[in-house]
């Protein structure tokens, strides 16, 4: 059973002045439900959603080459629902998203048109 996600953003980050200036990481910004927290060091009363990755969780990594393709072709549309396809990357030793599959028929068509160009 696949789980659909509302994807709010896609970002690619690199550090040009570092030892590995060409190394990039790409991540999705998803909507997460805000949860109430009541602990000794932190309290939060909340309602709604946020793109902040919940405590103890990690942001979902995207294959950087695929992230560039999504951004450069204009295929990516924020605040839409997508199915996510993952593969293990031996380069990063992490599971990476290798494909965003749009749920809406109009967005599927948009992806096809953008990737044809």
C-alpha positions as CSV (number, residue, x, y, z in Angstrom):
1,X,0.0,0.0,0.0
2,X,1.5,3.3,-1.0
3,X,1.1,6.5,1.1
4,X,0.5,9.8,-0.6
5,X,2.2,12.9,0.6
6,X,1.5,16.6,0.2
7,X,4.9,18.0,-1.0
8,X,5.4,21.7,-0.2
9,X,8.9,22.2,-1.4
10,X,12.0,20.7,-2.9
11,X,15.5,22.0,-2.1
12,X,19.0,21.2,-3.3
13,X,21.8,22.3,-1.0
14,X,25.6,22.5,-1.6
15,X,28.5,24.2,0.2
16,X,30.8,25.7,-2.5
17,X,33.6,26.6,0.0
18,X,33.7,23.1,1.6
19,X,36.1,20.2,1.0
20,X,33.4,18.7,-1.4
21,X,32.1,21.8,-3.2
22,X,30.2,19.6,-5.8
23,X,28.5,17.4,-3.3
24,X,24.7,18.2,-3.1
25,X,21.9,17.0,-1.0
26,X,18.2,17.3,-2.0
27,X,15.3,17.1,0.4
28,X,11.5,17.3,0.2
29,X,9.6,19.6,2.5
30,X,6.4,17.8,3.5
31,X,3.3,18.7,5.5
32,X,3.4,17.1,9.0
33,X,0.7,17.2,11.6
34,X,1.6,19.4,14.5
35,X,1.4,17.5,17.8
36,X,0.9,18.6,21.3
37,X,4.1,18.1,23.5
38,X,4.1,18.1,27.3
39,X,7.5,17.2,28.7
40,X,9.8,18.7,31.4
41,X,11.9,20.7,28.9
42,X,9.4,21.5,26.2
43,X,5.7,22.2,25.9
44,X,3.6,22.9,22.8
45,X,-0.1,23.2,22.3
46,X,-0.7,23.0,18.6
47,X,-3.2,22.5,15.8
48,X,-2.7,22.2,12.0
49,X,0.3,21.3,10.0
50,X,3.9,22.4,9.5
51,X,6.8,21.7,7.1
52,X,9.1,21.3,10.2
53,X,10.4,17.8,10.4
54,X,9.1,16.3,13.6
55,X,11.6,15.6,16.5
56,X,13.3,12.2,16.0
57,X,12.5,12.0,12.3
58,X,14.6,12.8,9.3
59,X,13.7,14.8,6.1
60,X,13.2,12.6,3.1
61,X,16.2,12.6,0.7
62,X,15.8,13.0,-3.0
63,X,18.3,11.9,-5.6
64,X,20.0,15.2,-6.5
65,X,20.0,14.6,-10.3
66,X,16.3,13.9,-10.2
67,X,15.7,17.0,-8.0
68,X,17.5,19.1,-10.6
69,X,15.4,17.6,-13.3
70,X,12.2,18.4,-11.4
71,X,13.2,22.0,-10.8
72,X,14.9,22.8,-14.2
73,X,12.0,21.4,-16.3
74,X,9.4,23.2,-14.2
75,X,7.7,19.8,-13.5
76,X,7.6,20.2,-9.7
77,X,4.5,21.9,-8.4
78,X,4.3,22.6,-4.7
79,X,1.4,21.8,-2.3
80,X,0.3,18.8,-4.4
81,X,-0.2,15.2,-3.5
82,X,2.4,12.7,-4.8
83,X,3.3,9.0,-4.4
84,X,7.0,8.6,-3.6
85,X,9.2,5.9,-5.1
86,X,12.4,5.1,-3.2
87,X,15.7,3.3,-4.0
88,X,18.8,2.7,-2.0
89,X,21.8,4.8,-3.0
90,X,25.2,3.3,-2.6
91,X,26.7,6.8,-3.0
92,X,24.9,8.2,0.0
93,X,24.1,4.9,1.8
94,X,20.5,6.2,2.2
95,X,17.1,5.5,0.7
96,X,16.4,8.3,-1.8
97,X,13.3,9.3,-3.6
98,X,13.9,8.6,-7.2
99,X,10.5,9.5,-8.5
100,X,7.6,11.7,-7.6
101,X,4.3,10.3,-9.0
102,X,1.6,13.0,-9.2
103,X,-1.8,11.9,-8.0
104,X,-4.0,14.4,-9.9
105,X,-4.6,13.7,-13.6
106,X,-3.8,17.3,-14.6
107,X,-0.5,17.2,-12.7
108,X,0.4,13.9,-14.4
109,X,-0.1,15.5,-17.8
110,X,2.0,18.5,-16.7
111,X,4.8,16.2,-15.7
112,X,4.7,14.4,-19.0
113,X,4.8,17.7,-20.9
114,X,7.7,19.0,-18.9
115,X,9.7,15.8,-19.2
116,X,9.2,15.7,-23.0
117,X,10.9,19.0,-23.6
